[in-house]
Amino acid sequence: MQAGKPILYSYFRSSCSWRVRIALALKGIDYETVPINLIKDGGQQFSKDFQALNPMKQVPALKIDGITIHQSLAIIEYLEETRPTPRLLPQDPKKRASVRMISDLIAGGIQPLQNLSVLKQVEEEFQLTWAQNAIISGFNALEQILQSTAGTYCVGDEVTMADLCLVPQVANAERFKVDCTPYPTISSINKRLLVLEAFQVTHPCRQPDTPTELRA
């Protein structure tokens, strides 16, 4: 490992960034945050400096061990492989597959469809409905899957990468005014996770770049 504090390029409200913040907190990794405001100045992710860091012009990006990693799940898997305690992927291959399946469902099948870059392509009057439909469609599937995989958390009774994806996505659902009453399994797991310290300290309302009016 190379010495030096890791640097996380993050936006307080980015659910992908929140996943990584939770992983870093759970693993006790001290890091520096460099805020990238996705709204200000037309989006700071489009600056030449940030594009050189991440050609996809997205957050998060993590500088660690002499390399820069993009994509939240790739970052979490790297942290898991290099700093395996506490583990975020179960030892059992079947449970590990379930964790990856749920993580991919959220990170690939729900969140991108209601992401800022996609919503910008939709007429403003239809953006809320678009986002709600994307989340509802995904949650319908996710609720059914979790009924067979969940214990205390998404897969069994240990916090895993799937939980790191779930909580930020539920926050997105709430922000887009999705009624989560039809999803009791999702809601109960989310409630149990939100009391854990790693989820509280990394919450969007407690970040360096959180606007004053949204702080808690």
C-alpha angles and dihedrals in degrees: 000000000000118000121244135085115281116246121220118199102207147157117218095231097040108115090202090055091047091057090057094044089056092050091050091048095048091050092046094239114161111218144165121243122220107190117222110194108215092196108036119092090005090304123322089223087075094060118116091241094054094041088057087055095045118011089198088064092224138123140268110057122161126202107203138146091004096305137090118228126193129192117057099240092048089052092049092048090051091051089048092052096045100034105027099174120122093020119229095187118060120240091231109088094218093052090044089054090051091051091051092044093054092043091051092045090058099034095043106023106037116016099051091054092059096035121126094250091056096042089055087065091057123078109262095243090057099042097093093049091047092052093045093051092049092051095043092050091051095043091052088060095038094052090054093048094047091053087069100036106036130103116154087330137018096294114021123310102313127084109252140174088274090064090050087059097041101058097052090046092053087051088054090050091053092047090053091047096246113167105236095187092103089058107065095158093051091045096049094048090048091051092052092048096049092064091060115101095232090058093045099049092047095047116129090243091063104048128116090247098043109127113245094246091056097046121114 
